[in-house]
Amino acid sequence: MTKPVLHTCARSRGLRATWAAEEAGVDIDLRILPFPPRYLAPEYLDLNPLGTVPLLVDGATRLTESCAIAHYLATREGYTPLAIAPGEEDYGAYLDYTYHADATITFPQTVYMRFAIFEKDKGWAEAGHAYAKWFHKRLVKVEQRLEGREFLCADRFTVADICIGYALVLAQSVGLDEGVPQSLKDYRARLTARPSYQRAFTREEEGRKAL
Ligand SMILES: N[C@@H](CCC(=O)N[C@@H](CS)C(=O)NCC(=O)O)C(=O)O
């Protein structure tokens, strides 16, 4: 079997993939790029014309969606406890929270980042802050799901926790933590205390420092 190559930027959504690789024990070739690669590593566009990270290349298989990559790495050689198989209780919830993470939660976070941080001088900061509010309101589903639960699905840690957990990590690093409920901060603290998260974070930081 080939060794999967993960192209990513430290602390980007690719952290979902680096973290999943550590949890699943998949030996990946981690290639850290400067951010944004579109401008700082234009040759990357030959590999991924979108210019986005992460990109996973595994033989002829190529994926550019962080949550799909996390699920792929967890199931590359068959189902593992990190994923939930069809027929198992919480299979639907597992899919739902895994997709929910980027499509519904990280989406308003990135609009906030663009308008309120990266391009705030263009006069769009107000729109950015409106998306911050939208982000906070959208946490209600995860907040309710975790009432009385340690993890999102099947009473165990899964890729759904990685995908949602990353959005909460991002919230903290981009100044969106004020509107995050305490229960979700506690959940994030449980997730980021995992040795596999720590290893993934450190690997990415080492790659970033070596640029
Ligand atoms: N839905 C994709 C989004 C990928 C994405 O937009 N990644 C950001 C970094 S977190 C990026 O590459 N931004 C730089 C750019 O668009 O040039 C995923 O979950 O991986």
The ligand as an ORCA input file, in Angstrom:
! r2SCAN-3c Opt
* xyz 0 1
  N     -14.443     22.503      2.747
  C     -13.005     22.447      2.642
  C     -12.475     23.872      2.695
  C     -10.999     23.984      2.433
  C     -10.519     25.415      2.640
  O     -11.155     26.389      2.201
  N      -9.361     25.549      3.329
  C      -8.807     26.858      3.639
  C      -7.893     26.753      4.845
  S      -8.721     26.293      6.330
  C      -7.943     27.340      2.510
  O      -7.284     26.549      1.872
  N      -7.887     28.666      2.287
  C      -6.949     29.263      1.382
  C      -7.526     29.612      0.041
  O      -8.723     29.410     -0.201
  O      -6.739     30.095     -0.778
  C     -12.436     21.566      3.747
  O     -13.136     21.292      4.722
  O     -11.296     21.090      3.642
*
